[in-house]
Amino acid sequence: MVTKRNYKKENKNIKIMIIEDDLDILLLYKDYLINKGFLVSATSTTANEALKDYENFYPNLIILDYNLPGKTTGLEAARQILGKYPNVPIIIITAYEIVKNELSQDQFFTDKKIILLPKPIKLHILENNIKNLYIK
C-alpha cells in the first residue's frame, strides 16, 4: 500500500529549481513542493543567471515562469539551459496564450522534455506534471 510517507520519500530524490519573479508565488510553490517531499535546491526571481544557477545546483527539474524581469524570458532561459543540457526536464508556467504557439513553432524544443502550464495553476496539477515529466 502506498502511503503519504512513501510519496514523500519517493519525491525526495527529485531536486527542483524554481525561477519565478512573484515572490509570493515562488514561496507558495516552494513550500508546497517541500511539504510534498521534493527537494527545492534553488530559487530565483530572474532568469538572467538561469544557466549559472543550473550549473551551481544541477537540479533534476526546473520550473520557470515565462514573464520575468530583466533581459531574459523563461523561454529564452530554457533555450540557454537546454542548449547545453538537452535532457533537463523544464516546466514553463505562463498566463500568456501566445507562448504555446511560440513553443510549438520552435523546432529547437521539439524533442525536449518541456511542458507548458497555464496560470493560474493548481498546485496538485503542478505536482503531477513534475512527476510525469521526471519519469519520462
VMD Tcl script that draws the C-alpha trace (Angstrom):
set ca {
  {0.00 0.00 0.00}
  {1.30 3.44 -0.94}
  {1.12 5.98 1.86}
  {1.76 9.72 2.06}
  {5.07 8.95 3.75}
  {6.13 6.76 0.80}
  {5.28 9.56 -1.65}
  {7.41 11.97 0.33}
  {10.30 9.51 0.40}
  {9.96 8.92 -3.36}
  {9.80 12.67 -4.11}
  {12.91 13.38 -2.02}
  {15.01 12.16 -4.94}
  {13.68 14.96 -7.19}
  {15.73 18.16 -6.85}
  {13.92 21.22 -8.23}
  {14.96 24.74 -9.20}
  {12.23 27.42 -9.34}
  {12.56 30.70 -11.25}
  {9.54 32.95 -10.56}
  {9.51 36.75 -10.22}
  {6.48 36.95 -7.93}
  {7.97 36.17 -4.54}
  {4.62 35.11 -3.06}
  {4.07 32.57 -5.85}
  {7.69 31.39 -5.65}
  {7.32 30.76 -1.91}
  {3.94 29.08 -2.45}
  {5.44 26.66 -4.98}
  {8.49 26.09 -2.79}
  {6.54 25.45 0.42}
  {4.05 23.16 -1.31}
  {6.74 21.10 -3.02}
  {8.86 20.80 0.13}
  {5.74 19.72 2.03}
  {5.21 17.03 -0.63}
  {8.74 15.78 -0.08}
  {10.56 17.37 -3.03}
  {13.96 18.97 -2.54}
  {13.87 22.58 -3.74}
  {17.56 23.33 -4.14}
  {17.49 26.77 -5.75}
  {15.11 29.65 -6.31}
  {15.46 32.90 -8.20}
  {13.30 35.85 -9.21}
  {15.02 36.48 -12.57}
  {16.23 34.32 -15.45}
  {19.36 36.39 -16.11}
  {21.58 33.84 -14.38}
  {19.49 30.72 -15.07}
  {22.28 28.72 -16.71}
  {24.75 29.67 -13.98}
  {22.20 28.77 -11.28}
  {21.55 25.45 -13.00}
  {25.26 24.69 -13.10}
  {25.63 25.54 -9.41}
  {22.88 23.16 -8.27}
  {22.23 20.68 -11.12}
  {18.56 20.16 -10.26}
  {16.63 17.25 -11.78}
  {13.87 19.58 -12.97}
  {13.29 23.31 -13.49}
  {10.09 25.31 -13.01}
  {10.24 28.58 -14.96}
  {7.85 31.48 -15.14}
  {7.66 32.84 -18.68}
  {7.37 36.56 -17.96}
  {10.35 37.54 -15.85}
  {12.04 40.88 -15.20}
  {15.32 41.58 -16.93}
  {16.50 40.76 -20.41}
  {15.69 37.05 -20.43}
  {12.24 35.43 -20.68}
  {11.54 31.98 -19.28}
  {11.57 30.53 -22.80}
  {14.96 32.12 -23.55}
  {16.32 30.78 -20.24}
  {15.01 27.31 -21.15}
  {16.77 27.57 -24.52}
  {20.08 28.51 -22.85}
  {19.90 25.62 -20.39}
  {18.68 23.06 -22.93}
  {21.33 24.19 -25.40}
  {23.98 22.92 -23.03}
  {21.96 20.26 -21.12}
  {19.37 18.92 -23.60}
  {17.84 16.30 -21.28}
  {16.79 18.61 -18.43}
  {13.02 18.50 -17.81}
  {11.51 22.00 -17.71}
  {8.04 23.23 -16.81}
  {7.22 26.72 -18.07}
  {4.30 28.42 -16.37}
  {2.61 31.33 -18.09}
  {-0.56 33.37 -18.29}
  {0.13 34.19 -21.93}
  {-1.63 32.01 -24.52}
  {0.76 33.12 -27.28}
  {3.63 31.26 -25.59}
  {2.01 27.95 -26.59}
  {2.32 28.94 -30.26}
  {5.85 30.24 -29.79}
  {6.91 26.96 -28.16}
  {5.17 24.66 -30.66}
  {6.57 26.51 -33.69}
  {10.16 26.47 -32.47}
  {11.95 23.35 -33.76}
  {14.57 23.62 -31.02}
  {12.05 22.46 -28.40}
  {10.60 19.58 -30.46}
  {12.49 16.71 -28.82}
  {12.94 18.29 -25.38}
  {11.28 17.38 -22.08}
  {9.33 20.60 -21.76}
  {5.78 21.24 -20.59}
  {3.83 24.48 -20.74}
  {1.27 25.01 -17.98}
  {-1.24 27.88 -17.89}
  {-1.58 30.26 -14.96}
  {-3.28 30.19 -12.59}
  {-2.18 26.66 -11.79}
  {-3.47 24.31 -9.14}
  {-0.61 23.01 -7.06}
  {-1.61 19.35 -7.34}
  {-1.52 19.71 -11.15}
  {1.99 21.15 -10.89}
  {3.00 18.22 -8.67}
  {1.55 15.65 -11.10}
  {3.34 17.25 -14.05}
  {6.62 17.25 -12.14}
  {6.28 13.52 -11.51}
  {5.23 12.75 -15.09}
  {7.99 14.84 -16.65}
  {10.66 13.48 -14.33}
  {9.71 9.87 -15.10}
  {9.75 10.39 -18.93}
}
mol new
graphics top color blue
foreach p $ca { graphics top sphere $p radius 0.5 }
foreach p [lrange $ca 0 end-1] q [lrange $ca 1 end] { graphics top cylinder $p $q radius 0.2 }
display resetview
